[in-house]
């Protein structure tokens, strides 16, 4: 009897185990079905978004000129290709708020654009590579230029298809690395930051300024021109805002906002009419004026442009390029707008001109022992004023800095 009981227990256990395994198998199958459905939905959603982008490009209108040119449409951007210079006249694309959660990595699948009837540039326009004796790795012989994206791949990190298509050579212009990887990359980041902060989308035109006098990459197989300037124009249709940038193709030290202009200004140097699909009143409002402060990244809100040299006292310096005077042992007059002040727990006062921490370009220190030499509270009185400081320019934590001992070293700009 005891044996039968044990046998019954074993059979019950095995049956229960089979039931559990069956339940697990069913749930795994359901998960597989859900995952397949999810992937189908994501593919359809991506397709709809790409269709919407092309619709938005058509709605606002691609750049127009008096000359005839062929427009090539890819999934997430459109362009006009210039055969003479072997690069795009312009590229128009859209940045969606989807970039905030997009996590697709760079594909680096650079390739010829088969839609360019005359043939686009190719790898041999930028460098040569030779297979090493190991049969696996290469040696590279570069021509000195990055393959600079016009429509950045990072703007499409929500779509595998769009990101991959950003690596067509028709979307490249030759750029020196100190331009492409620094200020140009910073400008691209500005645009993405704006989209995320404002929860909107941007329509952007990016272009090299092309003319017959441009030099060529000497070893380029197709004779690629080297632009001397690049431009970018962006519109936020939802908020009726627009801005343009004209950057010289070189290593740039000045803040990006110093290159901000109206879209009308970009059109005048490029020779194209942008966003012509907008109604005339809206187009005029967006293209004729701009306020760069709307476009500053979140960490730079409140920063302003340095004071123009023509407004400064004779021999006075603005905060631009101030680093060349650090520790030269001479007294200088430095003028700027006080954008932030801070009084330390120990009584010291610290002042930033034009740009706040952590982007400060020039700071002033007043130590607690010298506060009695002022007949006002400098951290309060000087805030938001245009001020000139006189003294030697030193350095503090990598930032040009001036130590002020008394109020005689300080004057309001209006009093000069």
C-alpha angles and dihedrals in degrees: 000000000000090000092053091050092052090047090052091051092051093048091049091050092050091048091050090049091052091050091050091049090049091051091049091049092051092050092048089052090050090050090051090051092049091049091050090049090048092052091049090051092048092050091049091046092050090050092051092050092050090050089050091052092054089047091052092049090052092046097054092038131242118256114286133203140169090257122081117245138166120247118215118200123205125179097275105012144033130214147177115226123217110209094190092059097027096231139078123292084213141338122215121197142154129237112211126200085244088088088079090075100022111121105172111134128227111285097197089201095147110183146157115278105238092194092069102093094203091046126260129243119281143201093282089063090068108028146342124236131196128197113244124230091262088069092228111068133052140220114224128216106192127198094216101263136100120227092248116205116227093193100036119234090223089065088066101044090123092064126054091199097048093044092051092049090054086073094068109122088234086071093055134092125180110259131174111244095241088060102036097046098039125033095007091052089045091054091051089051090051090059094050092046090053092053093050097044094046097036091227139110129252130213108211135191116197124183148158115236103243128197137156094256097063118120120241132230096260097215095040110123092215099037101250115198120231109227119220093204138027127200137199129190124186133185130195101202092184094059098029093241133138139171139179136202131200113193128182112232098249141085104298124209101174121089115268094243090067088068096050116120139160119279087243088063092052091049091052094055095039097043097227133114108232129206094004091160091074118094111266096251094050093044092051093050095048099041103040101057139029141181111207091197090075089058101048114115116256093260092054100050108132094029116123141192119276116260112272114257093236090063094052127094116260112290091003119137131225120215092261113104091358093141092078089069096052114129095353090135094237132115115246138182111231120187131192146126117284102235098169140014132186133188112209123223088251091055100259117138122218123193131191123203122213096335129051130219127316091026097041118150099184131015136187126212126202112183122218093247090062099045089094088065089071126078090205138042102264094200089060106029097047097046113122093359128123103245138178120212125196123207145077118313114234131161136256122187090340095310124110106253138183124203112216120202102181145005093261088075091061130073132166111245090237090059095057 
